[in-house]
Amino acid sequence: MSTTPLLNDRDLEFLLYEFLDSEALLERPRYQEHSREVFDATLNTAKTIAEKYFANHYAKGDANEPSFDGEKVHMIPETQDAWNAFVEAGFLAAHYDFDEGGMQMPEIVLRAAMSYISAANIASTGYPFLTLGAANLIHSFASEELKAKYLPLMMDGSATGTMALTEPNQGSALADIRSSAKPQADGTYRIFGQKMYISGGDHSLTDNIIHMVLAKIEGAPVGTKGISLFICPKVLVNDDGSLGQRNDVALAGLLHKMGYRNTTSTVLNFGEKDGAVGYLVGEPHQGLGYMFQMMNEARIGVGLGAAVLGYQGYNYSLDYARNRPQGRLPSEKDPSSPQVNIIEHADVRRMLLAQKAYVEGSMALCFYASSLFEDSNTATTEEARKQAFTLLDLITPMVKSFPSKYGLAANNHALQILGGSGYIREYPVEQYYRDNRLNPIHEGTEAIHGLDLLGRKVPMGGMAGYQALKAEMETTISEAKTMATVAPWAEALGEGMQTLDSTTMSLLGTLGKGEIDLGMANATVYLDLFGRVLVSWLWLKQAMIAERALNGDLHEQEANFYRGKLQAAQYYIRWELPEINHQADILKANDDSCFAMQDSWF
Amino acid sequence: MSTTPLLNDRDLEFLLYEFLDSEALLERPRYQEHSREVFDATLNTAKTIAEKYFANHYAKGDANEPSFDGEKVHMIPETQDAWNAFVEAGFLAAHYDFDEGGMQMPEIVLRAAMSYISAANIASTGYPFLTLGAANLIHSFASEELKAKYLPLMMDGSATGTMALTEPNQGSALADIRSSAKPQADGTYRIFGQKMYISGGDHSLTDNIIHMVLAKIEGAPVGTKGISLFICPKVLVNDDGSLGQRNDVALAGLLHKMGYRNTTSTVLNFGEKDGAVGYLVGEPHQGLGYMFQMMNEARIGVGLGAAVLGYQGYNYSLDYARNRPQGRLPSEKDPSSPQVNIIEHADVRRMLLAQKAYVEGSMALCFYASSLFEDSNTATTEEARKQAFTLLDLITPMVKSFPSKYGLAANNHALQILGGSGYIREYPVEQYYRDNRLNPIHEGTEAIHGLDLLGRKVPMGGMAGYQALKAEMETTISEAKTMATVAPWAEALGEGMQTLDSTTMSLLGTLGKGEIDLGMANATVYLDLFGRVLVSWLWLKQAMIAERALNGDLHEQEANFYRGKLQAAQYYIRWELPEINHQADILKANDDSCFAMQDSWF
């Protein structure tokens, strides 16, 4: 079994410096002390760690998942080494300002760096990624006192973090969480309740774990308006930062996942005895809003994780197809002629090209989202920051869902290309496929994102985000129509844009008439339609860069890189985009085949 | 964890006695001693065995897969009990004539019966199913002497059977197998070579295993025309039927699959010492033709296995959706209102209805194929037998591929409905999903069936099968157009039929011009298009029966059963069939986006 190369350095360079203009960040005040060399060194450090400390136990962590003996969680030692290497490289703190002890690195550069680590071992990456998210939540919303106490532990690797939202009886419906918080005279709270599917909720990597817990303060309003956010450490922290008493948080058990196994999934009991000590973050009843910051970051992370798993399957199956002789072309009737490598078979090429279109399209989408996140914080004008935030808010449902769906579809193709070898654990592809199946579920299922998109994100602010995106797309299309190779694809995207537009207005019309349940019934189809148009746009942008580059004088290898971009764009726009036409027919008709189906008819 | 109900008795009854007229078989000479009661008793026996001996270790066989200690294969004991129960019920012999020691049971009844057993435990079913296939091959093509020696062992459960085709360096390309057979003075052969991915190639269930091996006799023609078929037992059999010396067949190792784990997948070495003793079946160099009989049977079996795995996921997720409260409808803004069961959510209903459409459509397809198989053997006129054979030959690529693709898609929906519970091994759905992923690979990958369909099955015999199927569909459509509810679906299928037709003629035109590789390039898309039209036809037929039944006076439960059929037909024809329009555009244009992609551009 060979190891799979991690992503594709040339493609990451393309995304960062051609597709996005990440070097322009150096002109912003926050990044003036950096340089392209610093960015590239960061990528290299991440890649080195990924290869040395993460890739080495990807299969082993799957075959030897964490276990709980009733007292302690046992994990393979390589997971600890990986955590240590991540911490020592400073990646837990890299995004913070210099004066906070950070490296003041831009979001987009760190996302690119982290993508190498996810590609090497998505499951072991769970611990540092959750820690980053939890720390950001504290950084943004907690009091100075809480920040001073907990952030250092999460920046120096003394503690990991979690996001403890889900409960056994509520799943996606956060309005219905039952965990309660009882105010104490000293200003702290006592937390009671059970949380489920908490990733990294217990493990053996650090002595402490900082749980970010959603709970309802006694007497709070019903629904989402009564949810508060608490810091609830596994072990209480003394004022000098040392470990104090064990808090009343207990691991009830581990859940045994199909994939993603080296990230523990836990059931946690809060307050089996006197109540778990919790510290309110920010204001009471504002917890869901705070948590959404973490979730929105996590959603880009899920999208990117799904994309890189797709990428790894693509890399592996490409290498396999290039080196596996089998069969002959249909036109070759001489059985004594030599076998061809399977990359010569048209259907294998189809599955490779589809993978390329899905995974490079997904990477472009996630990198674009990261650049919007960056811009929403550091763009030089208030207007630009707001515009970036608005766009990001709109596309977040697709950023999470598109790679989750199509990264998995890519892995499905990779597995098929390997055939029997794809189906056995002696090769890595089936693990990518199993691991990636989590992504359409966590951080909001596909359906939740469809409802969010159509019910909130599109109509929000007088369709501000939607109109802004449309304007961006129209600019690209006008420009592309003047070019030689990409013009027909710009034409097709223009039609796709109109289809999206007429479908959107039709659905909003249904909702506007008060037919809420009918209008929202096919929202998942709308999410997919929107994703196809969005990714077609990002492919058109990539193709424009490629066409321009190919007009210059290039080495053969460089020329081939750009030809590949053109072919993938052509594939996506000719083969995948047109499926929106049938989706639009269903949506505009408010087709009720599913909606009208009755329980008793199943 | 609750157990999943096995299939749906009412639906099987519908398929056997309403969709097909299986009672009419009783008029044929072979079945005159049977009755509907005998058929139903056979189904009941199978269901009882399935529940008692197969369902009990579905999860356990997955968590404790067979292992090889270098000497012996170890398996959980429940697998042995399941094998014994299957044997004792007489199912290894049931399809043979009375005078051969069988029960003279019709194919379609046995397929229905076996579907309960597959549904209970697809992996443990591998051993008896392979034995049935191997024995049929001996029954059809071996000499009386070989039949007398080996068939009794495979009918009384003393030995299992395998089909040993694949080799490490050849995969799907049978023309290139390297295993050799050296003729001996006594008329036997010595076999040398390595076989891989041989299901059931070793195990602990029986003392002997009868391998049906493809190999080339020294000096044979190159390619598929030089392949012969041999019986090669693990242990030589004495003339009195007792076990003799160990043959030179050795288990090199087990392969570790993603799913389907309780069926061993093996690497076998033939002839490491003096050569494995093999007995030629039929004529030299005719082996591939013989093997195709087994493969064609096996392909219906794979299709049905994929369909029942889909069915089990549908059953489980339906039950879950009916009993899991979570969230509220989009129109319900009061957070203190009670949660609804998730079956009330439109997107969950979509995923349930899609599953119903896929799995009941797949079952109808496989049952239809089984009835054609039956008719090809026992229809009362030569013409009817020939017609059935021709139709079956045409549709076999879809019978294998459609359920494999959409049964898996159904499992994907089931997993998604369960959310986090779908992703963990504490629930059965992720195992269905893992197990079902094998089906698009074995017995010919999806691509192989696309090539077979477009390159052989459609043009064969002056398009005889194709024209016969078209005539059948047109008859259904004409009839359906006169009915109230189903008329618009008949209209849609009529258009779909025309689309299939114009696409077919366009592709055959390209091939006719000698552009073989280009014309065959998108054959997998053609396979999917054909499958959608075929399954739409089978849904229209089911809907016609439902509409007629609903015109009568029915109990509510019965009426709901038929309403469900109508709604699933509507869903399939409105949501899934129209995707052929875009597929047809690609195919008619001979779109070369994938075909023209170059290795160096990836």
Interface residues (C-beta under 8 A of the other chain):
Chain A: T166 N169 Q170 G171 S172 A173 A175 D176 M196 Y197 V222 G223 T224 K225 L255 H256 K257 M258 G259 S265 L318 R322 R324 P325 Q326 G327 R328 L329 P330 S331 P335 S336 Q339 I343 H345 A346 D347 V348 R349 R350 L352 L353 A354 K356 L415 Q416 G419 G420 G422 Y423 I424 R425 E426 E430 Y433 R434 R437 L438 P440 I441 H442 T445 E446 A447 G450 L451 G455 I516 D517 M520 A521 N522 A523 T524 N560 F561 R563 G564 Q567 Q570 Y571 R574 W575 P578 E579 N581 H582 D585 I586 D591 S593 C594 F595 A596 M597 Q598 D599 S600 W601 F602
Chain B: T166 N169 Q170 G171 S172 A173 A175 D176 M196 Y197 V222 G223 T224 K225 L255 H256 K257 M258 G259 S265 L318 R322 R324 P325 Q326 G327 R328 L329 P330 S331 P335 S336 Q339 I343 H345 A346 D347 V348 R349 R350 L352 L353 K356 L415 Q416 G419 G420 G422 Y423 I424 R425 E426 E430 Y433 R434 R437 L438 P440 I441 H442 T445 E446 A447 G450 L451 G455 I516 D517 M520 A521 N522 A523 T524 N560 F561 R563 G564 Q567 Q570 Y571 R574 W575 P578 E579 N581 H582 D585 I586 D591 S593 C594 F595 A596 M597 Q598 D599 S600 W601 F602
